[in-house]
Amino acid sequence: MIDFEAKVVLVTGAAGGIGRATCRMFHGAGACVVLADLDGEGARRAAAELDSSGDTAWSIAHDTTSSADTDRVVAEVVARHGRIDCLVTAAGVFPPRPILEMDDASWRTVMAVNLDGVLYASRAAIPFMEPGSSMGHIASVAGHRGSPMHAHYAAAKGAVLSLSRSLASELAPLGIRVNAVSPGIIATTMTDGLMARKGDMILASTPMGRMGTAEEVGGVICFLASELASFVTGETVHVNGGWYIAS
Ligand SMILES: NC(=O)c1ccc[n+]([C@@H]2O[C@H](COP(=O)([O-])OP(=O)(O)OC[C@H]3O[C@@H](n4cnc5c(N)ncnc54)[C@H](O)[C@@H]3O)[C@@H](O)[C@H]2O)c1
């Protein structure tokens, strides 16, 4: 029941650790995957690893903070495939910043990538999503618990959770499901700095005693998009080895 044969999946932030792993998993289950990222060259390489012909995996440079650019990306996907069966929003940034140094520009940048981008991609994709389609938005444990030195990030991710639930209610009559995934500490370049500063403490307070892999997040996203989760909408799945419940 995890079969995405002939399905069209658009992933933002697809050159990143979680985005790439998610694309690999969808593609491995038969999907045609479109990899969008600000890092156009990274997205191109990731797509080529999946399908060098470009038939079932292709990339597009994309700035998720721009609604016009996001409309352009969606228009290109629709021009090529006619519809979008699954949207995954994985673009994100996680820069540390103490609250007293959080100037307007740093606040705005983090909100723009992590929150505005989710709205822009969802809003652009909805008209091209048929009944049975779905969205998976990547939030974070920070959106539930807050995150010291990352108040902007935690605020954006908390808003992604409530945006997802609102979309789930609003889009259910159209047959579109919307769910969120909240990863804990996952081994990608995004967490290198945090692990260098506080890794021992974080692992000690994680019942499973390790970081997660990008595939362990991608697998949950695929499950939520699949027929196995056909009655699941408005939900958030935590992927954190028990970190959330333990601390
Ligand atoms: N790694 C973790 O531990 C963790 C934990 C919780 C949540 N998350 C979330 O998971 C998602 C993926 O993170 P990751 O760990 O793969 O990080 P990553 O840094 O490997 O990937 C993030 C990707 O987003 C892209 N991006 C940044 N700004 C962009 C923009 N303006 N437009 C388009 N793309 C842009 C980057 O180029 C990069 O490829 C993010 O939303 C992140 O907040 C990650």
The ligand as an SDF file (V2000), in Angstrom:
LIG
                    3D

 44 48  0  0  0  0  0  0  0  0999 V2000
   17.7190   18.0750   10.8280 N   0  0  0  0  0  0  0  0  0  0  0  0
   16.9540   18.1700   11.8960 C   0  0  0  0  0  0  0  0  0  0  0  0
   17.3270   17.7280   12.9990 O   0  0  0  0  0  0  0  0  0  0  0  0
   15.5830   18.7890   11.8140 C   0  0  0  0  0  0  0  0  0  0  0  0
   14.8030   18.7700   12.9700 C   0  0  0  0  0  0  0  0  0  0  0  0
   13.5380   19.3140   12.9300 C   0  0  0  0  0  0  0  0  0  0  0  0
   13.0550   19.8540   11.7620 C   0  0  0  0  0  0  0  0  0  0  0  0
   13.8350   19.8800   10.6600 N   0  0  0  0  0  0  0  0  0  0  0  0
   13.2820   20.4720    9.4510 C   0  0  0  0  0  0  0  0  0  0  0  0
   13.3940   19.5670    8.3710 O   0  0  0  0  0  0  0  0  0  0  0  0
   13.4980   20.2950    7.1590 C   0  0  0  0  0  0  0  0  0  0  0  0
   14.7030   19.7950    6.3830 C   0  0  0  0  0  0  0  0  0  0  0  0
   15.8760   20.0690    7.1440 O   0  0  0  0  0  0  0  0  0  0  0  0
   17.2660   19.3080    6.9040 P   0  0  0  0  0  0  0  0  0  0  0  0
   17.6760   18.7400    8.1850 O   0  0  0  0  0  0  0  0  0  0  0  0
   17.1540   18.4410    5.7040 O   0  0  0  0  0  0  0  0  0  0  0  0
   18.1960   20.5710    6.6310 O   0  0  0  0  0  0  0  0  0  0  0  0
   19.1340   20.9260    5.4060 P   0  0  0  0  0  0  0  0  0  0  0  0
   19.8290   22.1720    5.7850 O   0  0  0  0  0  0  0  0  0  0  0  0
   19.9290   19.7380    5.0220 O   0  0  0  0  0  0  0  0  0  0  0  0
   18.0860   21.2240    4.2380 O   0  0  0  0  0  0  0  0  0  0  0  0
   17.3540   22.4090    4.1520 C   0  0  0  0  0  0  0  0  0  0  0  0
   17.2060   22.7420    2.6880 C   0  0  0  0  0  0  0  0  0  0  0  0
   16.3910   23.9270    2.5780 O   0  0  0  0  0  0  0  0  0  0  0  0
   16.9260   24.6850    1.5250 C   0  0  0  0  0  0  0  0  0  0  0  0
   16.5340   26.1020    1.6200 N   0  0  0  0  0  0  0  0  0  0  0  0
   16.9710   27.0220    2.5050 C   0  0  0  0  0  0  0  0  0  0  0  0
   16.4340   28.2240    2.2150 N   0  0  0  0  0  0  0  0  0  0  0  0
   15.6410   28.0420    1.1310 C   0  0  0  0  0  0  0  0  0  0  0  0
   14.8410   28.9070    0.3520 C   0  0  0  0  0  0  0  0  0  0  0  0
   14.7560   30.2270    0.6190 N   0  0  0  0  0  0  0  0  0  0  0  0
   14.1530   28.3800   -0.6880 N   0  0  0  0  0  0  0  0  0  0  0  0
   14.2490   27.0580   -0.9820 C   0  0  0  0  0  0  0  0  0  0  0  0
   15.0080   26.1940   -0.2980 N   0  0  0  0  0  0  0  0  0  0  0  0
   15.7020   26.6880    0.7540 C   0  0  0  0  0  0  0  0  0  0  0  0
   18.4340   24.5290    1.6490 C   0  0  0  0  0  0  0  0  0  0  0  0
   19.0950   24.8680    0.4350 O   0  0  0  0  0  0  0  0  0  0  0  0
   18.5590   23.0640    2.0130 C   0  0  0  0  0  0  0  0  0  0  0  0
   18.7360   22.2420    0.8790 O   0  0  0  0  0  0  0  0  0  0  0  0
   13.5890   21.7640    7.5520 C   0  0  0  0  0  0  0  0  0  0  0  0
   12.3090   22.3570    7.4420 O   0  0  0  0  0  0  0  0  0  0  0  0
   14.0010   21.7210    8.9940 C   0  0  0  0  0  0  0  0  0  0  0  0
   13.6030   22.8590    9.6950 O   0  0  0  0  0  0  0  0  0  0  0  0
   15.0970   19.3520   10.6450 C   0  0  0  0  0  0  0  0  0  0  0  0
  1  2  1  0
  2  3  2  0
  2  4  1  0
  4  5  1  0
  4 44  2  0
  5  6  2  0
  6  7  1  0
  7  8  2  0
  8  9  1  0
  8 44  1  0
  9 10  1  0
  9 42  1  0
 10 11  1  0
 11 12  1  0
 11 40  1  0
 12 13  1  0
 13 14  1  0
 14 15  2  0
 14 16  1  0
 14 17  1  0
 17 18  1  0
 18 19  2  0
 18 20  1  0
 18 21  1  0
 21 22  1  0
 22 23  1  0
 23 24  1  0
 23 38  1  0
 24 25  1  0
 25 26  1  0
 25 36  1  0
 26 27  1  0
 26 35  1  0
 27 28  2  0
 28 29  1  0
 29 30  1  0
 29 35  2  0
 30 31  1  0
 30 32  2  0
 32 33  1  0
 33 34  2  0
 34 35  1  0
 36 37  1  0
 36 38  1  0
 38 39  1  0
 40 41  1  0
 40 42  1  0
 42 43  1  0
M  CHG  2   8   1  16  -1
M  END
$$$$
